[in-house]
Amino acid sequence: MTSYRFIVGFGAGGVPDAAARLIAATLSERWKLPTMVENKTGVGGTLAARAVLAAPADGTTLLSVSPAHATAPAVFRNPGYDTLRDFAPVTLIGEGPALIVVPKDLPARNLAEMVEQAKAHPGSVSYSSAGVGSSSHFAAALFCQQAGIEAVNIPYKSVGEAMTETIAGRVQFHVAPYISALGMVKEGKVRALAVTSATRLADMPDVPTVAQAGVPGYEWSFWYGLLASARTPAPIVAQLNQDITGILRLPHVKAQLATMGVTVAASTPAAFQKLIESEVAKYARIAKTANITPQ
């Protein structure tokens, strides 16, 4: 019997994992076929990507991706594949903002005060990230560039560790995916100084956007999607797109993704490919300015 696999390059709890499980469960019901999610963590998600390329190119093995997929060319000299040529986009799942969070006892009461402190004392401000070249690293690096400040990246192994260090006050800020930060903000363990979306969030109306808080033009979103091997026949990719985008439009699926801070943005394969191409170019520019060199 045919079975399907969704491979995720990161651990449980994040959107790439949770979204893959939600879609896999619904597909399994529709297709009446076993559908499983496999977490293959390590090396910034590249191990999972290689695993998908090593599997039969018949559409039964899909890769659940986030912006980390597009940062790979700027971070790794040889990730073991070509980010743009070796994968066939199936669909964008959705997009969600990040929150700039700080320790609850940080003297700066708002984003403008934190920027002012960083400008007055270059190098005195540090931020945590989920590793060198991670999405949170690039999001913070772009923020520093546009805010005109110098801040030190303190890399950790995961978003969870980066958040823990922020809670402990060992760094001054962290740019965290909404789902990763929301609980900590509600519990009062960290404070949200700004949201990275273009508009304020309905459930956090008192938190300004980064632009409103003093850094005009800054906007950042985490995006999530599904890829197959580029060797997968086009009709199979088209069928996967039809089935999965149909699932993404179901009210209960949209509602569950909304609880993760993700707005559904089902797309055509071509539109998703254009997004990935633009993101790869964007991360290359950020890496050059921030002196992030491929390892």
Summary of the structure (lengths in Angstrom):
residues: 295
radius of gyration: 19.0
end to end distance: 41.5
largest distance: 64.6
contacts: 1055
relative contact order: 0.20
helix: 42%
strand: 23%
